[in-house]
Amino acid sequence: MAHVTRRSALTIVAGGALASGRARAEEKPGRVIYPVAVPVYQTHFIADRIGFFKEAGLDCKLIQGGSGVKTREIIASSQGDIGIGDITHPMQLSNRGRNGRVLMPVDTRSSSVMFIIRKDLYDQGITTLEKLTEWKRPDDRKPIVSVSSLGGTNHVWSSYYMETMGLDTKVTWIGTGNVDTMLGSLKTKQVDVLVSSLSLLNDSKDQGWGTLLFDGTDETIWNKYIGGKVPVTAHFTLQSTIDKDPPKMQAFVTAIWRATQWVKKHSPEEIYDAIEPYVGSTSRSANIIEITALQKVADYDASIDAAAWARGEKVWFREMTGIKPLTPADLVDPGFVEAARKAYPA
């Protein structure tokens, strides 16, 4: 397999645009929304950088929402065509009368449930979640646990772990936004634990700010508490957005399906070289480590079966989320990815 450098990735993008044979005026405008600048959203970045959106006839703008919840709000207001985030976001849309639709799943377990504790606290002997909840801040308040956004992926899954252990009410949860502000809050000790992904863990360790407290992404731990494959992250939109232009939505899904297969066939280094402009807030080495982990949990078939849905129900439909139960038929539209799969077999 040839190595794709950053320069050659740009060449591929340019070549893909020329090969499409479409003038910019003929391309359909599109707005693709992603929460924060981390590799878990790499299929959007790849579809843009390698040229799959252009080859599908789309003139796409990728917009950073700032968090999963903000991404959901942008999709809800029809200011974005397609978003990526925790599968609970389209569920929340449907519960609120907006008829959210899952277009294709991204993964089979979460890659963003790493509890990263301040290094100074770990060195004091706070080495487990239980010990964390027994500790008090200098002002005698509960430990502060930071997630990107309350109600986002990090919060949904980390709170489930804590709830199952009987620890969820013994900490204070806050949302701290994007990569820079999340890491900044840990560095300045405004928070005690940050729940995020492998790239942030490795950068915080390299800087001496944090270390791993609990790895909710570990397969053994995941299977103990969750039980197996679950669609955690998904590409989603509104039914009303689909209804406005079904061929345009098919173009989006086809491009993202192709990006998913591209990720499967390329090395972490090649993937990083392609998406680097989107994930530059963390180091190359940290990103490559995370991309390597993501390749192991990605759903390359992009399908949701009944067993996987059933495993997710205990996490999605509980008091913390406030989501009323939904069935796959209520939420998932598999037709677009089925068409993409036929057009571009894996």
C-alpha positions, 0 to 999 in steps of 0.5 A: 500500500502506497503511503499517502503523505499530506502533500499527496492527499491534497493532490488526491483531493484536487484530482478527485475534484477534476475527475468529477467533471462538474463545474462548481456551479452545478454542485449542490451546496451542503453543510456537514456538522461535526462536534469537536476536532477529534479523530472519531469524526474522521469519516466526515474529514476523509470525505472532504479531504479525499474528495468523495463529497465532490465526486458525489456532486456536493460542494460541502462546508464542514462546520464545527458545532463545538459540542454534540449538543450544539451539533444537534441544535444546528441540525434541528434548525435545518442549518446543517444537512447532516451531522455526526454524534452520539446516536442519542442526538437523533433520538432527542430530536424525535422525542421533541417532534423533529423526526430525527433519522439515523443514516448510518452508524459509525462504530460498535463501541465508544472510543471516547469514555476515557476518564482522565484524572489530574496527575497531581490527584493520581499521585496523591493516591486517587487511582480509582473511580471509587477513591475519586468520589470519596475525595473532596475539593478544597472548598469541600465540594464534590469532584468535578468531572468534565465532558464536552457537553452535557447530554453528549457522547462522553456524558451519556456513556460515562454517566452510565458507567458511574450510575451502574457503579452507584457513583454518578451522584457523587460528582459534579458534571460540567460541559467544557466544549472543544479540545482546547478548552477541555485540556485547558480546564484540566491543566488549570485544575478547574476540573478534576477529571476529563472524560474524552478520547485517546488523543486527549489522554496522550496529550495530557500525559505528555504535558504532565497534566493528566493520566488514565483513571478508568478506561471505558473503551477497553473491550473487556470493561465494555463487554462487562457493563454493556455486553457487546456491539452497540451503535454509539456514534451515527450520521444523522439528519431530519426527515424533513431534510431528507424529504427536501432532496432525497438524491442530495441525501443519497450523495452525502451517504454515498460519500461517507460510506466511501470514506468509511471504506477508505479508512478500513484500507489505509494505515493510521499514518495515512489517515492522519496525513489526510485529516491533519488540518481538522485535528491539529489541536493535538499531536500527531503521535496522539492522533495516530494512537487514537486512529489505531484504536478507532479502526478496531471499533469502526462499523465498516458494514454500517448496519444495526441489528436487533441485538445491538439495539437491545444492548443500547436501550439500557443506556439510551432510555433512562432517567439521565437522558430523559429519552422515551423509548424508540424502536429501530424502525422509528429512527433508522433509515437504512435505505441510503447506506444500502444503495451506497453499499451496492454502488461501492461494494466493500 
